Amino acid sequence: MTDSSALDPEDRKIVTLARSARARNGVPEGAAVRDETGRTYVAGSVELPSLKLSALRTAVAMAVASGAKSLEAAAVVTEAESVTEEDRAAVRDLGGAGTPVLLAGVDGNVRTTVTAG
């Protein structure tokens, strides 16, 4: 487990935003990404009959739709034990293989950091 208090303040911010999105929307996952200009995009998981997206893929899609050219970091708050390959691929598509993805539990404590690559 990573000590969340030792995180960079900007990384702590996206974890907090991801956690808030999860709680506010009552969804299984919350995510946030930070683009190259420091803007953040926050999303929850989407479950419609015709569309299912993880929170992280939704946040990446929001960043792309808003004109982001790259990502500096991503965070997901979930009960899952790992970041899926599909989520890492979405982050990698916009941010590159070295983009950090913070995986936090529902309590907001970061369990691990992986790269999109």
Secondary structure as UniProt FT lines:
FT   HELIX           4..6
FT   HELIX           9..25
FT   STRAND          30..35
FT   TURN            36..37
FT   STRAND          40..44
FT   STRAND          46..48
FT   TURN            49..50
FT   STRAND          51..53
FT   HELIX           55..65
FT   TURN            66..67
FT   STRAND          71..77
FT   HELIX           85..95
FT   TURN            97..98
FT   STRAND          100..104
FT   TURN            106..107
FT   STRAND          110..115
//
